[in-house]
Amino acid sequence: MRTANPALSANTFSQVGQMTDSVRGMTIQGTVNKAGILLILVVAAAIYTWGIFFEARNPAVIMPWMMGGIIGGLIVAVVTVFKKAWSPVTAPIYAVLEGLVLGGISAIFEANYPGIAMQAVTLTFGVFLGLLIVYKSGFVRVTEKFRMGVMAATGGIFLVYLFSMILNFFNFRMPYIHESGLIGIGFSLFVVVVAALNLILDFDFIERGALSGAPKFMEWYAAFGLMVTLIWLYLEILRLLAKLKDRR
């Protein structure tokens, strides 16, 4: 049972064991509830940094919050992956930290492209609901080849972004993919599609986890993994919309 999401790896549930008591074990509804809580925390924290930015109209004001969210979120995410039993505590912390980052990024984009944040939010949840319906209808089957294809694409995107970050340290910007030309838009569209396909793998992973009788705390962990994908999808849609607006 593999997924491209690093938080939801192939042997996650085998590592934490099983629960024979369905009341104490992981359920799909329980995971949905936990994901809802995390989403509320993300939005609440995002509103905070959003408000700070538009009150000051200066990106420098929110940079400490964003950097704290980026660094802290990364640390908490790593801890959550390796200490899954801590996820009832670490997952909400991660949601708040990422919310601070998303609020700041969204505000900066909104200042440059009015209306873009709401468009990105609407498209993100539209994609989420659409793929959930497709998954539940059985129209898309999560086969081993499907998993491997999404995993390979996700890994390739990660390597491209990592290489791009390394080049930035040397004041060199990777051409084309970060620009608003056809290549840049095509690349962003490809990344959005791959991020969206990761949602299908996450749905499958959560369903299989519930069927396997995973411990109750895995609801928080699975919800955390789903938030990782949703946040990635939102940011990529935001980037794609910005590129499209630059073309006008």
N, C-alpha and C positions, 0 to 999 in steps of 0.2 A: 504494500500500500504506500506508494510514493507520491510525493507532491513537490512541485517546484518551490513552494514556500519554505524557506529554511526553518521557519518556526514549526512547521508541520511536516517533519521528516518521516521517512518510511517506517522506522521502528519505534516511533514515539510511544504508541500505546502498548507495545510489547515491553517497553522499558518500565512502565508504571504499573503493570499488572492489570488484573481484572477484578470486578466486583460482582458477586452473585446476587446481591440485593439491589433490585432495580430502583428502589427508593433512594439509596445512597449512591447509585451509579450515575454515570454521565447520561444525559438525555439530550435529544435535539432541541426540545423546548427550553430546557435549562440553558443550553448554549446560546439560543436566540435571546433569552432574557439577559444573559451576561453581556452579549454583544451590544444589546440596546443600552445597557448601563455604560459601557465603554464609549459608545458613540455619544451619549449625552455629555460625558466628561470631556471628550475631544472638542465638541462644539462649545461647551462652556469656557474652556481654556482659550479656544480660538477667538471667541467674542472678546475676551479680555485684551489680548494683544492687538486685535483689530481696532478696538476702541482707543488704545494708547496711541496707535499710529495715526489715526484720523484726528485725534485731538492735537497732536504735535505736528503732524504732516512732515515728519522727519524720520527716515529709516534708521538713523543712528540711535534713536530713542528706544527702539524695540530690539536692536541687535543683541544686547545682553540677554534678553529673554529668549531670543531665538537660538543663540549659541548655547545657552544653558539647556534649552530643550533638545537641541541636536545631540550634544555630548551626553547629557543625562539620559535621553531616550535610548541612545546606542548602548550605554552601560546597562540600563535596566533591561533592555531587550536581550542582551547576551546573558544576563543573570537569569532571566525568565526561561530561556532556552535550556540552560544547563540545570536549573533548579525549578522544575515544573511544578512541584508541590507548593512553591511560593507564589504561584501565579494569581491566587485570590488577592494578594497584596501588590505584587509587582505589575500586574496587568493594568489596574486602575492608575497606578503611578505613570506607567508608560503612556496611557491615553492622555493624561493631563499634560505631560511633557511634549508629546507630539502635537497636541492641540495648540500649545504656545507657538510652536514652529509654523503650523498651518495657518494660524491666524495672522502671523506676521507676513508670511509669503503671500497669502491671499490679499492682504491689504495693499501690499506693494504692487501686485499685479492689478488690483482694482483701481489704484490711483492712476496707473498708466493706460488701462483699458476698462473704462467704466462698464459695469455690468458683467464682467467676465467671471467673477467669483460665483455668482448665482447660476450662471450658465454651466460652470464646471460642476457645481454641486448637483444640479438637476440631471446632467448627463451621467454623472457617476452613479446616482441612485437609479436612474433609468436603466443603465447597463446592468447594475446589480439585480434589479427586479426582473429584467428581461432574461438574464442568464439563469436566474433561479427558476423561473417558469420553464425555460428550455430544459434545465436539468431535471426538474420534477416530472416533466412530461415524458422523459425518456428519449427525447429527440436526439440528444447527444449521449453517447455511451463512453464512459471513461475506461478506455482500454489501456493496455500496457504501452502500446505504440503512441497513444494520445498523451499519456503521462510523460513518456520519454521525449516526445517532440516538444512539449511545453517546457520541460526541464532544460532541454538543450537550448531553446530560444532564450529562456530566462537567464541561463548562465552566460550566453553570448552577450546579452545586453549588459549584464553586470560587468563583464570584462571590458566592454567598450566604455562604460562610464568610469570604471577604475582607471583605464588608460588615459581617458580625458582629464581626470582629476590630477594624475601624475604630470601630464603636460602643462596643466595650469600652474603647477608649482614652479615651472620654468618659464612662465609668462608666454606660453604658446597655446593658442586656442585651436582645438581640433576643428578643421574646416567642415563646412556643409551641414553636419548633423545638428548643430546648435543654431543654424541660421534659418531664415524664413523662406528659403528657396524650395523648389520642388523636392530636392533630396532631403532637406531638413524636415519638411512636412511629412514626407513619406516615411522617414525614420520614426518620427513621433507617432504617426498613425500605427506603424508596426508595433511599437512599444505598448501603445494603448491596447491593441488587440491581444498581445501576449499577457499583459496584466489582467485583462478581462478573462482570458482563458484560465488563469490561475485561480479565479473565483470558482470555476467549475471543479477544479481539483480540490479546492478547500471544502466545497459542499460535499463532495464525495468522501473526503477524509473525515469530516464531522459525522456524517451518517454512519460510516463504518466504525468510527470510534464509539458511537452510542450503541451500536449493535454488538460490539465486542465486550461491553460491560466495563468500560474504563472507570477509574475512580471519579468521584464527584468533582474534585478540583480541576479535572481536565476540561470541564465546561469553560472555566476561566481561561485555560491555556488555549483551547480551540478558538475562543472568542478573540483572544489576543492575536492569534495567527490570522484570523479573518480581518482584523483591523489593520494588520501590516499590509495586506493586499489592497484593501480599500483605500488606505492612505496613499499607497503607491499609484493606484489607478487615478485618484483625484489629481495628484500632482502632474501626472503625465497628460491628463486631459487639459489641465490648466496650461501647460506648456504648448500643447497642440493648438488650443484656441488662440493663444498669444501669437503664435506663428501665423495663423490664418488671418488674424486681424492686421498683422504687419504687411500682409500681401495686398490689402485693400488700398 
